[in-house]
């Protein structure tokens, strides 16, 4: 079985924070998924579905909310519930 990481060993993986729009290593970002209109953190990076990434800081979270980046990142219509995500980010700081 071939893994994608072995296919391009010189390729550095980067993801873009939906808040500040800066590129970082996936290890520096919190992956999130959406389920039933609720944004859920995915610290293990294994949840199914489309993921989005965010620096685990209140500043990046607030920027993402202000820019309405969550629905765009997940490609879903309407507002999403982010209260639980904000509480978790606040605990980590």
PyMOL Python script that loads the backbone (N, CA, C, O; Angstrom):
from pymol import cmd

cmd.read_pdbstr("""\
ATOM      1  N   UNK A   1       0.834  -1.172   0.000  1.00  0.00           N
ATOM      2  CA  UNK A   1       0.000   0.000   0.000  1.00  0.00           C
ATOM      3  C   UNK A   1       0.885   1.243   0.000  1.00  0.00           C
ATOM      4  O   UNK A   1       1.811   1.339   0.804  1.00  0.00           O
ATOM      5  N   UNK A   2       0.613   2.185  -0.882  1.00  0.00           N
ATOM      6  CA  UNK A   2       1.393   3.401  -1.015  1.00  0.00           C
ATOM      7  C   UNK A   2       0.707   4.540  -0.280  1.00  0.00           C
ATOM      8  O   UNK A   2      -0.497   4.748  -0.429  1.00  0.00           O
ATOM      9  N   UNK A   3       1.463   5.265   0.503  1.00  0.00           N
ATOM     10  CA  UNK A   3       0.928   6.421   1.202  1.00  0.00           C
ATOM     11  C   UNK A   3       1.321   7.684   0.457  1.00  0.00           C
ATOM     12  O   UNK A   3       2.387   7.732  -0.158  1.00  0.00           O
ATOM     13  N   UNK A   4       0.498   8.682   0.501  1.00  0.00           N
ATOM     14  CA  UNK A   4       0.778   9.920  -0.223  1.00  0.00           C
ATOM     15  C   UNK A   4       2.002  10.643   0.322  1.00  0.00           C
ATOM     16  O   UNK A   4       2.687  11.342  -0.425  1.00  0.00           O
ATOM     17  N   UNK A   5       2.283  10.487   1.600  1.00  0.00           N
ATOM     18  CA  UNK A   5       3.447  11.152   2.181  1.00  0.00           C
ATOM     19  C   UNK A   5       4.729  10.608   1.558  1.00  0.00           C
ATOM     20  O   UNK A   5       5.692  11.356   1.386  1.00  0.00           O
ATOM     21  N   UNK A   6       4.760   9.331   1.221  1.00  0.00           N
ATOM     22  CA  UNK A   6       5.942   8.735   0.612  1.00  0.00           C
ATOM     23  C   UNK A   6       6.078   9.116  -0.856  1.00  0.00           C
ATOM     24  O   UNK A   6       7.182   9.096  -1.400  1.00  0.00           O
ATOM     25  N   UNK A   7       4.969   9.463  -1.501  1.00  0.00           N
ATOM     26  CA  UNK A   7       5.005   9.790  -2.916  1.00  0.00           C
ATOM     27  C   UNK A   7       5.790  11.074  -3.182  1.00  0.00           C
ATOM     28  O   UNK A   7       6.459  11.184  -4.210  1.00  0.00           O
ATOM     29  N   UNK A   8       5.718  12.029  -2.282  1.00  0.00           N
ATOM     30  CA  UNK A   8       6.437  13.291  -2.449  1.00  0.00           C
ATOM     31  C   UNK A   8       7.109  13.668  -1.131  1.00  0.00           C
ATOM     32  O   UNK A   8       6.602  14.524  -0.405  1.00  0.00           O
ATOM     33  N   UNK A   9       8.242  13.043  -0.811  1.00  0.00           N
ATOM     34  CA  UNK A   9       8.866  13.302   0.491  1.00  0.00           C
ATOM     35  C   UNK A   9       9.380  14.733   0.650  1.00  0.00           C
ATOM     36  O   UNK A   9       9.502  15.209   1.778  1.00  0.00           O
ATOM     37  N   UNK A  10       9.686  15.435  -0.450  1.00  0.00           N
ATOM     38  CA  UNK A  10      10.194  16.792  -0.347  1.00  0.00           C
ATOM     39  C   UNK A  10       9.085  17.835  -0.233  1.00  0.00           C
ATOM     40  O   UNK A  10       9.366  19.008   0.015  1.00  0.00           O
ATOM     41  N   UNK A  11       7.842  17.428  -0.410  1.00  0.00           N
ATOM     42  CA  UNK A  11       6.705  18.340  -0.341  1.00  0.00           C
ATOM     43  C   UNK A  11       6.359  18.634   1.112  1.00  0.00           C
ATOM     44  O   UNK A  11       6.091  17.721   1.892  1.00  0.00           O
ATOM     45  N   UNK A  12       6.366  19.924   1.472  1.00  0.00           N
ATOM     46  CA  UNK A  12       6.014  20.342   2.828  1.00  0.00           C
ATOM     47  C   UNK A  12       4.515  20.598   2.859  1.00  0.00           C
ATOM     48  O   UNK A  12       3.999  21.382   2.061  1.00  0.00           O
ATOM     49  N   UNK A  13       3.814  19.940   3.778  1.00  0.00           N
ATOM     50  CA  UNK A  13       2.370  20.128   3.891  1.00  0.00           C
ATOM     51  C   UNK A  13       2.084  21.423   4.636  1.00  0.00           C
ATOM     52  O   UNK A  13       2.667  21.695   5.685  1.00  0.00           O
ATOM     53  N   UNK A  14       1.180  22.212   4.077  1.00  0.00           N
ATOM     54  CA  UNK A  14       0.751  23.454   4.706  1.00  0.00           C
ATOM     55  C   UNK A  14      -0.753  23.579   4.557  1.00  0.00           C
ATOM     56  O   UNK A  14      -1.338  23.075   3.598  1.00  0.00           O
ATOM     57  N   UNK A  15      -1.368  24.249   5.502  1.00  0.00           N
ATOM     58  CA  UNK A  15      -2.786  24.551   5.443  1.00  0.00           C
ATOM     59  C   UNK A  15      -2.944  26.035   5.734  1.00  0.00           C
ATOM     60  O   UNK A  15      -2.064  26.652   6.334  1.00  0.00           O
ATOM     61  N   UNK A  16      -4.061  26.605   5.310  1.00  0.00           N
ATOM     62  CA  UNK A  16      -4.317  28.028   5.517  1.00  0.00           C
ATOM     63  C   UNK A  16      -5.333  28.212   6.637  1.00  0.00           C
ATOM     64  O   UNK A  16      -6.383  27.570   6.647  1.00  0.00           O
ATOM     65  N   UNK A  17      -5.014  29.081   7.567  1.00  0.00           N
ATOM     66  CA  UNK A  17      -5.928  29.422   8.655  1.00  0.00           C
ATOM     67  C   UNK A  17      -7.076  30.243   8.063  1.00  0.00           C
ATOM     68  O   UNK A  17      -6.841  31.211   7.340  1.00  0.00           O
ATOM     69  N   UNK A  18      -8.314  29.855   8.371  1.00  0.00           N
ATOM     70  CA  UNK A  18      -9.457  30.586   7.820  1.00  0.00           C
ATOM     71  C   UNK A  18      -9.659  31.933   8.507  1.00  0.00           C
ATOM     72  O   UNK A  18     -10.453  32.746   8.035  1.00  0.00           O
ATOM     73  N   UNK A  19      -8.960  32.184   9.606  1.00  0.00           N
ATOM     74  CA  UNK A  19      -9.059  33.467  10.297  1.00  0.00           C
ATOM     75  C   UNK A  19      -8.077  34.478   9.746  1.00  0.00           C
ATOM     76  O   UNK A  19      -8.488  35.471   9.146  1.00  0.00           O
ATOM     77  N   UNK A  20      -6.799  34.250   9.935  1.00  0.00           N
ATOM     78  CA  UNK A  20      -5.768  35.208   9.530  1.00  0.00           C
ATOM     79  C   UNK A  20      -5.273  34.989   8.109  1.00  0.00           C
ATOM     80  O   UNK A  20      -4.564  35.837   7.567  1.00  0.00           O
ATOM     81  N   UNK A  21      -5.635  33.860   7.494  1.00  0.00           N
ATOM     82  CA  UNK A  21      -5.262  33.506   6.126  1.00  0.00           C
ATOM     83  C   UNK A  21      -3.766  33.240   5.955  1.00  0.00           C
ATOM     84  O   UNK A  21      -3.269  33.264   4.829  1.00  0.00           O
ATOM     85  N   UNK A  22      -3.044  32.989   7.037  1.00  0.00           N
ATOM     86  CA  UNK A  22      -1.625  32.654   6.942  1.00  0.00           C
ATOM     87  C   UNK A  22      -1.471  31.149   6.828  1.00  0.00           C
ATOM     88  O   UNK A  22      -2.245  30.390   7.410  1.00  0.00           O
ATOM     89  N   UNK A  23      -0.467  30.720   6.074  1.00  0.00           N
ATOM     90  CA  UNK A  23      -0.210  29.300   5.884  1.00  0.00           C
ATOM     91  C   UNK A  23       0.696  28.796   6.999  1.00  0.00           C
ATOM     92  O   UNK A  23       1.662  29.456   7.384  1.00  0.00           O
ATOM     93  N   UNK A  24       0.362  27.599   7.513  1.00  0.00           N
ATOM     94  CA  UNK A  24       1.132  26.990   8.593  1.00  0.00           C
ATOM     95  C   UNK A  24       1.106  25.490   8.430  1.00  0.00           C
ATOM     96  O   UNK A  24       0.350  24.944   7.626  1.00  0.00           O
ATOM     97  N   UNK A  25       1.933  24.844   9.195  1.00  0.00           N
ATOM     98  CA  UNK A  25       1.946  23.393   9.249  1.00  0.00           C
ATOM     99  C   UNK A  25       0.641  22.905   9.882  1.00  0.00           C
ATOM    100  O   UNK A  25       0.121  23.563  10.783  1.00  0.00           O
ATOM    101  N   UNK A  26       0.104  21.775   9.435  1.00  0.00           N
ATOM    102  CA  UNK A  26      -1.118  21.254  10.062  1.00  0.00           C
ATOM    103  C   UNK A  26      -0.979  21.031  11.570  1.00  0.00           C
ATOM    104  O   UNK A  26      -1.972  21.076  12.296  1.00  0.00           O
ATOM    105  N   UNK A  27       0.231  20.793  12.039  1.00  0.00           N
ATOM    106  CA  UNK A  27       0.450  20.586  13.466  1.00  0.00           C
ATOM    107  C   UNK A  27       0.208  21.864  14.274  1.00  0.00           C
ATOM    108  O   UNK A  27      -0.098  21.797  15.465  1.00  0.00           O
ATOM    109  N   UNK A  28       0.344  23.030  13.628  1.00  0.00           N
ATOM    110  CA  UNK A  28       0.139  24.312  14.310  1.00  0.00           C
ATOM    111  C   UNK A  28      -1.304  24.780  14.271  1.00  0.00           C
ATOM    112  O   UNK A  28      -1.658  25.758  14.930  1.00  0.00           O
ATOM    113  N   UNK A  29      -2.139  24.094  13.506  1.00  0.00           N
ATOM    114  CA  UNK A  29      -3.524  24.502  13.310  1.00  0.00           C
ATOM    115  C   UNK A  29      -4.490  23.492  13.902  1.00  0.00           C
ATOM    116  O   UNK A  29      -4.159  22.315  14.047  1.00  0.00           O
ATOM    117  N   UNK A  30      -5.672  23.950  14.241  1.00  0.00           N
ATOM    118  CA  UNK A  30      -6.747  23.089  14.728  1.00  0.00           C
ATOM    119  C   UNK A  30      -7.644  22.757  13.552  1.00  0.00           C
ATOM    120  O   UNK A  30      -8.165  23.659  12.898  1.00  0.00           O
ATOM    121  N   UNK A  31      -7.831  21.477  13.275  1.00  0.00           N
ATOM    122  CA  UNK A  31      -8.735  21.073  12.201  1.00  0.00           C
ATOM    123  C   UNK A  31     -10.146  21.031  12.774  1.00  0.00           C
ATOM    124  O   UNK A  31     -10.358  20.618  13.914  1.00  0.00           O
ATOM    125  N   UNK A  32     -11.114  21.469  11.958  1.00  0.00           N
ATOM    126  CA  UNK A  32     -12.513  21.465  12.366  1.00  0.00           C
ATOM    127  C   UNK A  32     -13.333  20.808  11.269  1.00  0.00           C
ATOM    128  O   UNK A  32     -12.948  20.805  10.099  1.00  0.00           O
ATOM    129  N   UNK A  33     -14.461  20.254  11.664  1.00  0.00           N
ATOM    130  CA  UNK A  33     -15.436  19.733  10.710  1.00  0.00           C
ATOM    131  C   UNK A  33     -16.799  20.293  11.099  1.00  0.00           C
ATOM    132  O   UNK A  33     -16.949  20.910  12.154  1.00  0.00           O
ATOM    133  N   UNK A  34     -17.780  20.076  10.248  1.00  0.00           N
ATOM    134  CA  UNK A  34     -19.131  20.557  10.546  1.00  0.00           C
ATOM    135  C   UNK A  34     -20.086  19.370  10.507  1.00  0.00           C
ATOM    136  O   UNK A  34     -19.991  18.500   9.642  1.00  0.00           O
ATOM    137  N   UNK A  35     -21.003  19.359  11.464  1.00  0.00           N
ATOM    138  CA  UNK A  35     -22.002  18.300  11.527  1.00  0.00           C
ATOM    139  C   UNK A  35     -23.304  18.906  12.037  1.00  0.00           C
ATOM    140  O   UNK A  35     -23.361  19.414  13.157  1.00  0.00           O
ATOM    141  N   UNK A  36     -24.342  18.853  11.220  1.00  0.00           N
ATOM    142  CA  UNK A  36     -25.646  19.373  11.623  1.00  0.00           C
ATOM    143  C   UNK A  36     -25.644  20.844  11.964  1.00  0.00           C
ATOM    144  O   UNK A  36     -26.371  21.267  12.862  1.00  0.00           O
ATOM    145  N   UNK A  37     -24.844  21.637  11.269  1.00  0.00           N
ATOM    146  CA  UNK A  37     -24.796  23.072  11.529  1.00  0.00           C
ATOM    147  C   UNK A  37     -23.926  23.466  12.703  1.00  0.00           C
ATOM    148  O   UNK A  37     -23.901  24.633  13.094  1.00  0.00           O
ATOM    149  N   UNK A  38     -23.215  22.510  13.267  1.00  0.00           N
ATOM    150  CA  UNK A  38     -22.366  22.743  14.433  1.00  0.00           C
ATOM    151  C   UNK A  38     -20.909  22.526  14.042  1.00  0.00           C
ATOM    152  O   UNK A  38     -20.568  21.472  13.504  1.00  0.00           O
ATOM    153  N   UNK A  39     -20.049  23.500  14.302  1.00  0.00           N
ATOM    154  CA  UNK A  39     -18.625  23.373  14.012  1.00  0.00           C
ATOM    155  C   UNK A  39     -17.976  22.613  15.161  1.00  0.00           C
ATOM    156  O   UNK A  39     -18.058  23.022  16.320  1.00  0.00           O
ATOM    157  N   UNK A  40     -17.328  21.497  14.822  1.00  0.00           N
ATOM    158  CA  UNK A  40     -16.722  20.625  15.826  1.00  0.00           C
ATOM    159  C   UNK A  40     -15.211  20.575  15.655  1.00  0.00           C
ATOM    160  O   UNK A  40     -14.725  20.417  14.535  1.00  0.00           O
ATOM    161  N   UNK A  41     -14.460  20.705  16.742  1.00  0.00           N
ATOM    162  CA  UNK A  41     -13.007  20.555  16.633  1.00  0.00           C
ATOM    163  C   UNK A  41     -12.652  19.102  16.350  1.00  0.00           C
ATOM    164  O   UNK A  41     -13.333  18.185  16.810  1.00  0.00           O
ATOM    165  N   UNK A  42     -11.590  18.905  15.595  1.00  0.00           N
ATOM    166  CA  UNK A  42     -11.120  17.564  15.248  1.00  0.00           C
ATOM    167  C   UNK A  42      -9.621  17.487  15.541  1.00  0.00           C
ATOM    168  O   UNK A  42      -8.813  17.459  14.613  1.00  0.00           O
ATOM    169  N   UNK A  43      -9.240  17.453  16.831  1.00  0.00           N
ATOM    170  CA  UNK A  43      -7.810  17.465  17.164  1.00  0.00           C
ATOM    171  C   UNK A  43      -7.058  16.233  16.658  1.00  0.00           C
ATOM    172  O   UNK A  43      -5.850  16.303  16.431  1.00  0.00           O
ATOM    173  N   UNK A  44      -7.750  15.111  16.479  1.00  0.00           N
ATOM    174  CA  UNK A  44      -7.098  13.912  15.962  1.00  0.00           C
ATOM    175  C   UNK A  44      -6.974  13.889  14.454  1.00  0.00           C
ATOM    176  O   UNK A  44      -6.334  13.002  13.888  1.00  0.00           O
ATOM    177  N   UNK A  45      -7.593  14.875  13.795  1.00  0.00           N
ATOM    178  CA  UNK A  45      -7.548  14.999  12.333  1.00  0.00           C
ATOM    179  C   UNK A  45      -8.034  13.744  11.620  1.00  0.00           C
ATOM    180  O   UNK A  45      -7.479  13.366  10.588  1.00  0.00           O
ATOM    181  N   UNK A  46      -9.061  13.096  12.155  1.00  0.00           N
ATOM    182  CA  UNK A  46      -9.554  11.849  11.571  1.00  0.00           C
ATOM    183  C   UNK A  46     -11.049  11.859  11.262  1.00  0.00           C
ATOM    184  O   UNK A  46     -11.556  10.898  10.684  1.00  0.00           O
ATOM    185  N   UNK A  47     -11.756  12.905  11.627  1.00  0.00           N
ATOM    186  CA  UNK A  47     -13.200  12.948  11.403  1.00  0.00           C
ATOM    187  C   UNK A  47     -13.491  12.999   9.903  1.00  0.00           C
ATOM    188  O   UNK A  47     -12.757  13.636   9.148  1.00  0.00           O
ATOM    189  N   UNK A  48     -14.550  12.333   9.476  1.00  0.00           N
ATOM    190  CA  UNK A  48     -14.885  12.360   8.051  1.00  0.00           C
ATOM    191  C   UNK A  48     -15.456  13.715   7.642  1.00  0.00           C
ATOM    192  O   UNK A  48     -15.923  14.485   8.480  1.00  0.00           O
ATOM    193  N   UNK A  49     -15.411  13.984   6.372  1.00  0.00           N
ATOM    194  CA  UNK A  49     -16.000  15.205   5.844  1.00  0.00           C
ATOM    195  C   UNK A  49     -14.979  16.284   5.582  1.00  0.00           C
ATOM    196  O   UNK A  49     -13.790  16.141   5.867  1.00  0.00           O
ATOM    197  N   UNK A  50     -15.480  17.361   5.033  1.00  0.00           N
ATOM    198  CA  UNK A  50     -14.623  18.487   4.686  1.00  0.00           C
ATOM    199  C   UNK A  50     -14.095  19.136   5.962  1.00  0.00           C
ATOM    200  O   UNK A  50     -14.847  19.363   6.910  1.00  0.00           O
ATOM    201  N   UNK A  51     -12.829  19.424   5.976  1.00  0.00           N
ATOM    202  CA  UNK A  51     -12.212  20.056   7.127  1.00  0.00           C
ATOM    203  C   UNK A  51     -11.771  21.469   6.820  1.00  0.00           C
ATOM    204  O   UNK A  51     -11.560  21.826   5.661  1.00  0.00           O
ATOM    205  N   UNK A  52     -11.633  22.262   7.846  1.00  0.00           N
ATOM    206  CA  UNK A  52     -11.080  23.611   7.745  1.00  0.00           C
ATOM    207  C   UNK A  52     -10.093  23.758   8.894  1.00  0.00           C
ATOM    208  O   UNK A  52     -10.176  23.039   9.890  1.00  0.00           O
ATOM    209  N   UNK A  53      -9.173  24.678   8.753  1.00  0.00           N
ATOM    210  CA  UNK A  53      -8.116  24.829   9.750  1.00  0.00           C
ATOM    211  C   UNK A  53      -8.092  26.243  10.309  1.00  0.00           C
ATOM    212  O   UNK A  53      -8.405  27.213   9.619  1.00  0.00           O
ATOM    213  N   UNK A  54      -7.711  26.332  11.582  1.00  0.00           N
ATOM    214  CA  UNK A  54      -7.706  27.607  12.295  1.00  0.00           C
ATOM    215  C   UNK A  54      -6.603  27.560  13.338  1.00  0.00           C
ATOM    216  O   UNK A  54      -6.424  26.554  14.023  1.00  0.00           O
ATOM    217  N   UNK A  55      -5.853  28.676  13.453  1.00  0.00           N
ATOM    218  CA  UNK A  55      -4.906  28.756  14.569  1.00  0.00           C
ATOM    219  C   UNK A  55      -5.731  28.727  15.860  1.00  0.00           C
ATOM    220  O   UNK A  55      -6.759  29.400  15.934  1.00  0.00           O
ATOM    221  N   UNK A  56      -5.320  27.986  16.853  1.00  0.00           N
ATOM    222  CA  UNK A  56      -6.122  27.880  18.083  1.00  0.00           C
ATOM    223  C   UNK A  56      -5.973  29.105  18.992  1.00  0.00           C
ATOM    224  O   UNK A  56      -5.610  28.983  20.162  1.00  0.00           O
ATOM    225  N   UNK A  57      -6.258  30.277  18.438  1.00  0.00           N
ATOM    226  CA  UNK A  57      -6.204  31.521  19.208  1.00  0.00           C
ATOM    227  C   UNK A  57      -7.547  32.253  19.061  1.00  0.00           C
ATOM    228  O   UNK A  57      -8.235  32.118  18.049  1.00  0.00           O
ATOM    229  N   UNK A  58      -7.891  33.013  20.071  1.00  0.00           N
ATOM    230  CA  UNK A  58      -9.135  33.787  20.039  1.00  0.00           C
ATOM    231  C   UNK A  58      -9.093  34.811  18.905  1.00  0.00           C
ATOM    232  O   UNK A  58     -10.118  35.077  18.278  1.00  0.00           O
ATOM    233  N   UNK A  59      -7.916  35.391  18.633  1.00  0.00           N
ATOM    234  CA  UNK A  59      -7.795  36.396  17.586  1.00  0.00           C
ATOM    235  C   UNK A  59      -8.179  35.821  16.222  1.00  0.00           C
ATOM    236  O   UNK A  59      -8.953  36.436  15.488  1.00  0.00           O
ATOM    237  N   UNK A  60      -7.647  34.655  15.880  1.00  0.00           N
ATOM    238  CA  UNK A  60      -7.969  34.033  14.591  1.00  0.00           C
ATOM    239  C   UNK A  60      -9.429  33.597  14.555  1.00  0.00           C
ATOM    240  O   UNK A  60     -10.083  33.703  13.518  1.00  0.00           O
ATOM    241  N   UNK A  61      -9.940  33.113  15.670  1.00  0.00           N
ATOM    242  CA  UNK A  61     -11.347  32.718  15.731  1.00  0.00           C
ATOM    243  C   UNK A  61     -12.240  33.929  15.460  1.00  0.00           C
ATOM    244  O   UNK A  61     -13.166  33.849  14.653  1.00  0.00           O
ATOM    245  N   UNK A  62     -11.965  35.055  16.135  1.00  0.00           N
ATOM    246  CA  UNK A  62     -12.771  36.265  15.959  1.00  0.00           C
ATOM    247  C   UNK A  62     -12.694  36.783  14.522  1.00  0.00           C
ATOM    248  O   UNK A  62     -13.699  37.236  13.974  1.00  0.00           O
ATOM    249  N   UNK A  63     -11.512  36.719  13.912  1.00  0.00           N
ATOM    250  CA  UNK A  63     -11.373  37.128  12.513  1.00  0.00           C
ATOM    251  C   UNK A  63     -12.232  36.257  11.607  1.00  0.00           C
ATOM    252  O   UNK A  63     -12.896  36.763  10.702  1.00  0.00           O
ATOM    253  N   UNK A  64     -12.222  34.952  11.846  1.00  0.00           N
ATOM    254  CA  UNK A  64     -13.011  34.031  11.025  1.00  0.00           C
ATOM    255  C   UNK A  64     -14.504  34.308  11.172  1.00  0.00           C
ATOM    256  O   UNK A  64     -15.244  34.256  10.190  1.00  0.00           O
ATOM    257  N   UNK A  65     -14.948  34.600  12.387  1.00  0.00           N
ATOM    258  CA  UNK A  65     -16.361  34.911  12.616  1.00  0.00           C
ATOM    259  C   UNK A  65     -16.715  36.223  11.923  1.00  0.00           C
ATOM    260  O   UNK A  65     -17.743  36.310  11.250  1.00  0.00           O
ATOM    261  N   UNK A  66     -15.877  37.238  12.080  1.00  0.00           N
ATOM    262  CA  UNK A  66     -16.142  38.548  11.480  1.00  0.00           C
ATOM    263  C   UNK A  66     -16.190  38.461   9.958  1.00  0.00           C
ATOM    264  O   UNK A  66     -16.999  39.138   9.323  1.00  0.00           O
ATOM    265  N   UNK A  67     -15.331  37.636   9.373  1.00  0.00           N
ATOM    266  CA  UNK A  67     -15.284  37.486   7.915  1.00  0.00           C
ATOM    267  C   UNK A  67     -16.301  36.481   7.377  1.00  0.00           C
ATOM    268  O   UNK A  67     -16.400  36.267   6.169  1.00  0.00           O
ATOM    269  N   UNK A  68     -17.056  35.866   8.293  1.00  0.00           N
ATOM    270  CA  UNK A  68     -18.026  34.826   7.912  1.00  0.00           C
ATOM    271  C   UNK A  68     -17.349  33.715   7.127  1.00  0.00           C
ATOM    272  O   UNK A  68     -17.866  33.247   6.112  1.00  0.00           O
ATOM    273  N   UNK A  69     -16.185  33.300   7.612  1.00  0.00           N
ATOM    274  CA  UNK A  69     -15.360  32.324   6.912  1.00  0.00           C
ATOM    275  C   UNK A  69     -15.811  30.883   7.128  1.00  0.00           C
ATOM    276  O   UNK A  69     -15.497  30.018   6.310  1.00  0.00           O
ATOM    277  N   UNK A  70     -16.530  30.607   8.198  1.00  0.00           N
ATOM    278  CA  UNK A  70     -16.913  29.220   8.480  1.00  0.00           C
ATOM    279  C   UNK A  70     -17.815  28.626   7.404  1.00  0.00           C
ATOM    280  O   UNK A  70     -17.495  27.553   6.893  1.00  0.00           O
ATOM    281  N   UNK A  71     -18.927  29.267   7.031  1.00  0.00           N
ATOM    282  CA  UNK A  71     -19.764  28.679   5.965  1.00  0.00           C
ATOM    283  C   UNK A  71     -19.018  28.548   4.637  1.00  0.00           C
ATOM    284  O   UNK A  71     -19.205  27.573   3.910  1.00  0.00           O
ATOM    285  N   UNK A  72     -18.175  29.531   4.325  1.00  0.00           N
ATOM    286  CA  UNK A  72     -17.408  29.464   3.074  1.00  0.00           C
ATOM    287  C   UNK A  72     -16.416  28.318   3.094  1.00  0.00           C
ATOM    288  O   UNK A  72     -16.285  27.593   2.108  1.00  0.00           O
ATOM    289  N   UNK A  73     -15.715  28.145   4.203  1.00  0.00           N
ATOM    290  CA  UNK A  73     -14.698  27.096   4.292  1.00  0.00           C
ATOM    291  C   UNK A  73     -15.317  25.706   4.179  1.00  0.00           C
ATOM    292  O   UNK A  73     -14.742  24.812   3.558  1.00  0.00           O
ATOM    293  N   UNK A  74     -16.481  25.531   4.776  1.00  0.00           N
ATOM    294  CA  UNK A  74     -17.138  24.226   4.736  1.00  0.00           C
ATOM    295  C   UNK A  74     -18.073  24.067   3.533  1.00  0.00           C
ATOM    296  O   UNK A  74     -18.622  22.990   3.300  1.00  0.00           O
ATOM    297  N   UNK A  75     -18.244  25.148   2.779  1.00  0.00           N
ATOM    298  CA  UNK A  75     -19.111  25.150   1.600  1.00  0.00           C
ATOM    299  C   UNK A  75     -20.534  24.707   1.945  1.00  0.00           C
ATOM    300  O   UNK A  75     -21.118  23.845   1.288  1.00  0.00           O
ATOM    301  N   UNK A  76     -21.067  25.326   2.998  1.00  0.00           N
ATOM    302  CA  UNK A  76     -22.446  25.066   3.416  1.00  0.00           C
ATOM    303  C   UNK A  76     -23.188  26.397   3.507  1.00  0.00           C
ATOM    304  O   UNK A  76     -22.567  27.417   3.805  1.00  0.00           O
ATOM    305  N   UNK A  77     -24.486  26.417   3.259  1.00  0.00           N
ATOM    306  CA  UNK A  77     -25.237  27.667   3.340  1.00  0.00           C
ATOM    307  C   UNK A  77     -25.571  28.035   4.787  1.00  0.00           C
ATOM    308  O   UNK A  77     -25.655  27.176   5.666  1.00  0.00           O
ATOM    309  N   UNK A  78     -25.752  29.302   4.999  1.00  0.00           N
ATOM    310  CA  UNK A  78     -26.247  29.778   6.281  1.00  0.00           C
ATOM    311  C   UNK A  78     -25.210  29.843   7.376  1.00  0.00           C
ATOM    312  O   UNK A  78     -24.081  29.384   7.207  1.00  0.00           O
ATOM    313  N   UNK A  79     -25.600  30.417   8.502  1.00  0.00           N
ATOM    314  CA  UNK A  79     -24.690  30.535   9.639  1.00  0.00           C
ATOM    315  C   UNK A  79     -24.474  29.186  10.330  1.00  0.00           C
ATOM    316  O   UNK A  79     -25.321  28.294  10.268  1.00  0.00           O
ATOM    317  N   UNK A  80     -23.340  29.064  10.978  1.00  0.00           N
ATOM    318  CA  UNK A  80     -22.994  27.839  11.709  1.00  0.00           C
ATOM    319  C   UNK A  80     -22.807  28.176  13.185  1.00  0.00           C
ATOM    320  O   UNK A  80     -22.410  29.289  13.531  1.00  0.00           O
ATOM    321  N   UNK A  81     -23.092  27.218  14.040  1.00  0.00           N
ATOM    322  CA  UNK A  81     -22.946  27.394  15.488  1.00  0.00           C
ATOM    323  C   UNK A  81     -21.483  27.157  15.870  1.00  0.00           C
ATOM    324  O   UNK A  81     -20.958  26.062  15.669  1.00  0.00           O
ATOM    325  N   UNK A  82     -20.831  28.178  16.417  1.00  0.00           N
ATOM    326  CA  UNK A  82     -19.409  28.090  16.754  1.00  0.00           C
ATOM    327  C   UNK A  82     -19.131  28.286  18.239  1.00  0.00           C
ATOM    328  O   UNK A  82     -17.972  28.406  18.635  1.00  0.00           O
ATOM    329  N   UNK A  83     -20.164  28.322  19.063  1.00  0.00           N
ATOM    330  CA  UNK A  83     -20.000  28.592  20.492  1.00  0.00           C
ATOM    331  C   UNK A  83     -19.107  27.556  21.175  1.00  0.00           C
ATOM    332  O   UNK A  83     -18.220  27.918  21.948  1.00  0.00           O
ATOM    333  N   UNK A  84     -19.332  26.292  20.899  1.00  0.00           N
ATOM    334  CA  UNK A  84     -18.523  25.232  21.510  1.00  0.00           C
ATOM    335  C   UNK A  84     -17.069  25.319  21.107  1.00  0.00           C
ATOM    336  O   UNK A  84     -16.182  25.073  21.924  1.00  0.00           O
ATOM    337  N   UNK A  85     -16.812  25.667  19.857  1.00  0.00           N
ATOM    338  CA  UNK A  85     -15.438  25.817  19.390  1.00  0.00           C
ATOM    339  C   UNK A  85     -14.752  26.984  20.103  1.00  0.00           C
ATOM    340  O   UNK A  85     -13.587  26.887  20.488  1.00  0.00           O
ATOM    341  N   UNK A  86     -15.484  28.087  20.275  1.00  0.00           N
ATOM    342  CA  UNK A  86     -14.896  29.240  20.964  1.00  0.00           C
ATOM    343  C   UNK A  86     -14.534  28.889  22.412  1.00  0.00           C
ATOM    344  O   UNK A  86     -13.484  29.294  22.913  1.00  0.00           O
ATOM    345  N   UNK A  87     -15.403  28.142  23.069  1.00  0.00           N
ATOM    346  CA  UNK A  87     -15.124  27.745  24.455  1.00  0.00           C
ATOM    347  C   UNK A  87     -13.885  26.865  24.522  1.00  0.00           C
ATOM    348  O   UNK A  87     -13.073  27.019  25.435  1.00  0.00           O
ATOM    349  N   UNK A  88     -13.722  25.949  23.581  1.00  0.00           N
ATOM    350  CA  UNK A  88     -12.557  25.077  23.608  1.00  0.00           C
ATOM    351  C   UNK A  88     -11.276  25.863  23.338  1.00  0.00           C
ATOM    352  O   UNK A  88     -10.257  25.619  23.984  1.00  0.00           O
ATOM    353  N   UNK A  89     -11.314  26.793  22.402  1.00  0.00           N
ATOM    354  CA  UNK A  89     -10.143  27.603  22.111  1.00  0.00           C
ATOM    355  C   UNK A  89      -9.783  28.459  23.323  1.00  0.00           C
ATOM    356  O   UNK A  89      -8.604  28.641  23.627  1.00  0.00           O
ATOM    357  N   UNK A  90     -10.792  28.982  24.014  1.00  0.00           N
ATOM    358  CA  UNK A  90     -10.544  29.783  25.219  1.00  0.00           C
ATOM    359  C   UNK A  90      -9.896  28.971  26.322  1.00  0.00           C
ATOM    360  O   UNK A  90      -9.080  29.503  27.074  1.00  0.00           O
ATOM    361  N   UNK A  91     -10.241  27.690  26.437  1.00  0.00           N
ATOM    362  CA  UNK A  91      -9.645  26.817  27.459  1.00  0.00           C
ATOM    363  C   UNK A  91      -8.192  26.509  27.154  1.00  0.00           C
ATOM    364  O   UNK A  91      -7.381  26.371  28.070  1.00  0.00           O
ATOM    365  N   UNK A  92      -7.853  26.398  25.868  1.00  0.00           N
ATOM    366  CA  UNK A  92      -6.498  26.029  25.479  1.00  0.00           C
ATOM    367  C   UNK A  92      -5.493  27.155  25.697  1.00  0.00           C
ATOM    368  O   UNK A  92      -4.296  26.904  25.839  1.00  0.00           O
ATOM    369  N   UNK A  93      -5.981  28.404  25.724  1.00  0.00           N
ATOM    370  CA  UNK A  93      -5.040  29.532  25.856  1.00  0.00           C
ATOM    371  C   UNK A  93      -4.658  29.785  27.273  1.00  0.00           C
ATOM    372  O   UNK A  93      -3.877  30.696  27.549  1.00  0.00           O
TER     373      UNK A  93
END
""", "prot")
cmd.dss("prot")
cmd.show_as("cartoon", "prot")
cmd.util.cbc("prot")
cmd.orient("prot")
